[in-house]
Each structure stands twice: as structure tokens, then as C-alpha cells.
């Protein structure tokens, strides 16, 4: 019998690359325990599960079901990367999946134990591939970070905006750059030099960001996509409709079909029913404005953890208010990717994506529309092989304790499938854009 060991293949790669984890040298039929530990931005996360060795004394996590997730609890059945997405923080309240420095790798220590002894291995995940460059952008009033691929350009480009937590989405931009895109993570509040709140944000700021990105990196065939999640998903649909000639593709993660008020990210002086977006200095009509059925009670007074979605559903009952606040997605002149979740606790993204999809079908949108709606998943759809267990959180701006919804296993499936579709969608969009350039 070979020595008791555990192997990870590949041991060191990008975060979106699946790994093979195999325990060898166990007694045939014995139960072995495999545990993981990862330090994420200074906090330790852990997971553990048991597996039964086969007749050769091996437990291959791609083929062996987890039979006991002990105190960590969410991982059952066969999932080669289940020990990563089922990790939980040892210190309550920690939610950061990545280091503040996105160029620093995540190192997961994996240990196996059984009757034949103990063994260990390391699994390294990276957001930034070798040679990817990072540059802080503080010019023309813009605040963000530009990541460029290691390979010579020109590259297609993507501008990435965050949701109601604000800040700069460097992890997604770094991974996009690692996959061959010039990626510009643009902040618009809660970042150095910007407001702490989402209220009264001018859309012209993002137009300036699109123009800067196109001029700065000279993207392949002038291709610039926009990607955003949650309020950022609402925003990218709005930008595609407002500046259609400047947007080559739209990737909307758990978006809204409507313009919303400031909500949890609002300036307290303006209030959560105040405007979010300005165009030419004027606030855009939003869902809560003049709404005869909207009520915060289901959110404010509902059971803990609070579901913001319940308040949003009351506002949808006023059809006239909905019509006034609807984003005119029929003005978009580009492919659209919609990603939603059926158990979205933040707002009804499945309902919103159906509204967008139906409108684009109604007007016979001339570009591809892809919609993926994830059963039992929640509001946080990221990319694969990161923890999905922390669905309840204090909002980064308002501090309200809420749930984004979703089951950890369903969230993990949504993370993987959405990233695979996002990559395929962008590749197709780049190819179609090139054909349109060549055959106007």
C-alpha cells in the first residue's frame, strides 16, 4: 500500500480553475476526514468533511461523496470543490473572500487524517495571473483601478461597477485581465475622493469612464463591455440604454429592471426614498417615487434576518409607478447577459430579469440576450470556488442586518455556471462585434 498522502492538481492556478483533490494510501473502505483552512484578508476560514476510501485506498473528491460535514455543515454529496465553497469564517461576521491586495494569492492548507496517519497539501488560488499589471486611476475625476493582461494588446475591454456596497471591484477586474481583457474597475461612491453614499450619482461620470477606457487602452475593435452586480446591474442596464453607442455588451448580475431610490446606500440627508441617478443634473424617476403601494414595513418589521426583497415586491404592485421607473432597455444596442436568482433576498431579480427579457423579446432585440435564472440561489453571484455560506450580513452603508438569500450549494452552482456563461458570452460578443465592424 502506498504511503498515506493527499494531492492537489493543479496545486497553483487561477481562482476559477477546478482542482482534483485525491487522498491515497488509506485502508480500503475506511473513512478519512479532509479539512481545509484558508486565511482570507486576515481571517481564517475552515471546512471539513468525511469520505470513504475505495478498494484501492483512494478517495477522489471528484467521485467520492462527502458523508459528514460535521460542524461546517453545508457540503454533502459529490463536489470536487465542495470543501472550498463550504468554508465558514472562524470569527463571526467576516465576509471577505479575498485579500485587500488582489495580487496576493489565497493559500488553502488541506489536511487528511485516517487510520494510516495524517497528510497535508496546499492549494493556491490567484486572481491575477503572472504578468497582469495593476494601475490605480485618479484622473479626470475618475476613481478606479485598471488591470491589463500579460499578453500584448489590443485586448477587448470591460468596465466593472459595484453595487450598493460601493468601492472598487478589483477581484473581478483582476480575473478578467487574467482571462485576456483590459479591465477597469470604476468606483462611484465609498472610495477615496468620492461620496460615501450612492445618492445623486451623475450618469455622466460613467460616460466619462467609458470614454477614458476606450482612449486609454485602445481596445480591440473598440470593444468595451460593462459589468455590474445588484445596483451595479441596474446601473449597467441603465448605461447601455442611455449611452448605447458607447457600450458593446452588457453583463447584468442580479439587476433591477427599474430605477431605484437610494435605499440602503442612501445619504441619510437625502433619505432612502431619495434619488440615486442624475442625468444632465436632473434626478431620474425611480420606483419609490409617487408609488401608491410601496411600503418598507415588510423589510423593517419582518423577521430577522430581514429580506429587502419583501419591500420591493410591495412597490411592484403600482403599475403606473413601475412604468415610470422602468429602464428603457429597448434602447440598448448590444448583447445582454442577465443573471438572476429565485431566492434573492435583496430584491426580486428573477422578476426583474423576466421584465427585461420580455421587453427585449417584444422589440425583437437585434443582439443576443442570454438569461440564466438560478434555482434556490441568492443575491451574491460571484465567480467559482469561493465560500458561499455567509448569506446574512450587515449592509456596508446602512448597517442593517439582512440576508441575500440562497442555499450555499445552490449559490456555489450559480457562481460556477454564471462565470462560465459570462466568459462564453463575452467571447461571442467580441466575435460578433468584430464581424459588425468588418461588415457594417
N, C-alpha and C positions, 0 to 999 in steps of 0.2 A: 504494500500500500504506500502511495506517495506521501511525503510529509504534508501535514495539515497546513493549508495556505489559503489565501484569498487573493484573487487577481482582478484588476480593473483594466478594461480595454475599450477605447484608448484611455490611458491614465491622465492625459493632459490635452485639453482641446477647448473649443468654444462652448459656451454655456448651452447652446441649443443642440449639441451633438449627443445622441443617446450613447450610453456605455453598457458594456457587458460586464456583469459582476458575477464571479464564479468562486464558490468555495470548493476546495479539493482536499482529499485525504481524510474525509470523515468516515466513520463506520457506516456501512450501508444501512439505510433505514433509520439512522439516528436523527434526532432533532438538533439542529445547530441554530444558535442565535447570532444575528448580524445586527450591529448597531452602528450609527453614524453620529459624527459631531462636526459642526461647521461654525466657525466664528464669522458672523456677518455684521460688519460695522461695529465691532467691539462686543457683540453679544453672542453667546453660544446658543446654537440650535441643535436639537438632537432627535433621533428616531431609533426605533428598534423593532425587529420582527423575527419570527422563527420560521425555519424551513426544514423540510425533511430531505435528507441526502438520498440519492438514487442508488441503484445497485452497484454503481461504480464509485460510490462515496462522494459524489458531487452534488452540489446544489447550485444550479444555474438560475439566477433570479429572473431571467427571461422566460424560463419554463417551469419554475417551481413556485407554487402559490405560497403566499405568506399566510401562516396559520394562526399567528398570535402576534398582535401589535402591541401588547401589554399596555402600559400607561399612555402611550403616544397615540394609539388607537384608531387612526383613520385608514390605514393601509391593510387591505385584505385582497386575496386573490393574486393573479399573476400580473405583475407590472415591473418591468426591468428597472425602472427609475422610481419606484414607489417609495423607497427609503429617502429620497430627496424631497419629493413634494409633500411627504407626510411629516417632515420635520416641524418641531414646535420650539419656540424660544424657552429657555430655562428661566428667564426673567420675564414675568408677565408684562404685557404692554409693548414689547419690542416687535417692530414690524419691518424693519429694513432688511430687504433680501440681499443688498449689495453694500460694498464698502463705499464710503464717500468718494474715494479715489477709484473711479471705474476701471482704471488701468491695472489695479491690484487684483490678482486672482483670488477666487474663492477656493479654499483648500478644505476638503472634507476627509476626515480620518474615519476609515471603515475598519471595524473590528469584528472578527468572527470567533465564537467560542463553542466548544463541544467536548466530547469525551476524549478527543485526541489532542486537546490543548487549545491554544489561542493563536490567532494570526491577525496581521494588520496590513492595510494598504492605504494609499492616498488617491483621491480623485480630485483633479484640479479643473475648475471651470473658469473660463475667461470671457469677458465681454469684448475686449479689444484684442484682435489678432496682432501678431508680430508685424511691426511696421505701420500700423494705424497711427495717425497723428491727431493730437488734440490741441485745439486753439480756442482760448477764450475770446469772445467777441464783445466789445464795448465800443461801438461806433455807430454813428447816425442815430443815436438814441436807442439802439438795439442792445439787448442783454441776452446772451446765449453762449453756446459752445458749438464749434464746428469740428466734426470728425471727418477725416479723409482716409480713403483706403490706402493700403500699402502699394498697390499697383498703379502704374501710370494712367492718367486720365486721357480723355474726358470720361467722367462717370455720370450716370443719371443721378439726380439729387432728390432728397426728401427733406421737408421741413417738419419738425415734430413739436407739437404743443401739448402741454399737460392739462389736467383737469382742475377741479376746484381746490386741489391741494397746492397749486401754483408751483413755482420753482422751475428748474431746468432738468428735462428728462435726459440726462446723459447716458444712463444704461441703454436705452433703446437706440439712441443715436450711435453709440459705440458699436453695438451689434450690427446695425445697418451698415456702418462703414466696414465692418469686418466681412460683410457679405457683398461689398462692391459698390456701395452708394456713398456719395458725398452727403453727409447727414448733418443737418443744422438743428440743434435743439434750442428752440427760442422760448425764453421766459416772457411772461406778460404781467405777472404780479408775484409777490412773495419771493423776490430775488433782489440782489444788490442794485440800488438805484431806482427801483420800481416801487409802486404802491404795495402795501401789504394785503390789498383786497382786490377782488375781481370787478367791483362796481365801476361803471363808466369807463370801460376799456374801449378805445377807438379802434375800429377795424382797419383804419389806415396804417396803424402800427404794423399789422401783419402784411399788408400790401408792401410796405417798405422792406419787411423781412424777405418777402418773396423776390422783390427786385434786387436786394443786396445779394441774396444767394445766387441768383442767376448771373449777376455781373461778376461776382467774386470767383465762382468755381467754373464758370463757362460749361455748364453741364452738357452731357451728350445729347445732341439734337435739341437742346433747350428744354429737356425734360425735368420738371420739378413737381413732385408729388407732395401731398400734405397728409400727415397722420396725426390723429388726436384721439384721446380717450375721455369718456364721460363729458364734462363741459368742453373738453378739447374735441370730442367727437361732434358735439353740437357746433362748435366753432368751425371745424374743417368743412362741414356741410355748408355752413353759412358763408365761408370764404370762397368755396367753389361756386356758390350761386352769385356772390357779389362781384368777384373778380374772375370770371370764367376764362378769360384769355390768358390768365397767369397761372392756372392750375392744370397740371397734366394728368393727375389721378388723385382720388380721394379715398383715404382709408379711415373709416369711422368706427372706432371701438365703442361699444355700448353708448351710442349717441342719443340725442334727442332729435325729434323731427320738428321741434318748436323752439323758438327763442324763449329762454327762461330769465327770470329775475335773478338777483344776486344770490339768493338762497343762503346756504351755509358759509359761503365765501364772501358775503357782502360786507362792505364797510358799515359798521354799526350806525354811523351818522346817516347813511343813505337808507339802511334797513334792508331786510331780506326780500321785501317786495319792490325794491327799487331797481332801476335798470342795470343791465350788465354791459350791453354793447352800444357803442355810439357809431354813427356813420355821418360824416360831414357835420359833426358836432351835435347831432340830434339822436336821442335815445331810440332804439328800435322797439316797436311794440312787443310785449312779452306776455307769456301765458297767464301770469297772475294779474295783469293789468285789466281792470274792469270786469274781472271774472266773477260771475254770479254764483258759482257753486264751489269755488276753491276754499279749502279750509286746511289749516295747519294742525287741527286737533288730532287727526289720526296719527300724525307723526309725534307731536308734542306730548300727547296724553296716552298714546298706545303703549303696549307692554314693552319692556326692555328685553333685548336691545331694540332700539327704535328703528322702524323702517320708513325712510324718507319717501319711498315709492307710494305709500298709502295716501300721503297728502297730494302727490302728483296725480293720482287717479281721480281725486275729487275735482281737480281743475279740468280734467278732460271731459267732464260732463257738460260743460258750457261750450257748445259747438261754435258759437259766434266768436268767443274769445280764442278758441283753438284756431279758427280760420284766420284771425288777425295775426296770431303769433307764428303761424306755420312758415317754416323756412322754404323759400321758393326753389326747391331742389331741381325743378324742371329747367332752371337756368344754367345748371352745371353742364359743361361741355367736356366731359372726361369720364373714364371708367370710375365706378363707385364700388367699394367694398364695405359691406355692412356686417358688423359682428355684434350679436346680442345674446342675452341670457334669460331663460324663462323664470329664474328665481332671483332676479336683480332686485336687491333691497333698496337701492339708491333711487332708481326711477324705472318705469316700465319700458326698458329698452327694446323688448320684443315687440311691444305695441308700437313704439316709435319707428322701429325699423320696418315694420309692415306698412306704416303710413308712407314712409319714404319709398319703399319698393313698389307699392301700389301706384303712387303718383308717377314714378318713372316709367312703369309699365303703361300707364294710361296715356302718357305723352309719347310713347314709343321712343324712349331714350336711345339715341344712336350709338351709345357706347355700352360695353358690358356692365352689368350690375350683378354682383355676387353677394348673396346674403347667407350667412351661417348663423343659426339660432341654436344655442347650446342648452339642452335639457338639463335642468337641475343645477346649472351653473349660476354664479353670481356676478356682481358688478366688476370685480377685479379680474380682467383678462390681460395677461402679460405675455410672456413667452415661456417655453417649456423648461421643465426640470428645476423649478424653484418652489419653495414652500407655498402651499395654498391653504393652510389651516387657519390663518388669522383673519377671519371674516368680520369680526367685531372690533371697532376701533373708535378712538376719539378723533373727530374731524380736525385736520391740521389748522383750520382757521377758527371755526366756531367753538371747537372743543366738545361738541355734542357727541355722546356715545351712540353709535349707530351700527347697523350691520349692512354689509354689502350683499349678503345672502350667498346662497350656493353651498353645495357639499364639497369638501376638499377633493374627493376623487373626480367629481364632475368638473370642478374648477381646473384640475390638472389636465383632463382631457381637452377642455376648451383652450387652455394655454398652448398645448401641442398642436391641435388642429388649426387654431387661428393663425399661428405663426407659419405653419406650412402653407396655408392658403394665402397669407399676406405675401410671402415670398413668390409664390406662383402668380398671384395677381399682379405684382409689380413687374415681374419678368414679362408677362403677357402685355401689360400696359406699355412698357418700354418698347417692345417689338411693334405693337400697333401704332404707337406714336411715330416711330421711325418710318413705317410704311406710309402713314399720312403725310409725313414730311416729304417723302420721295414721290408720292402720288397725290398731290393736293386736289 
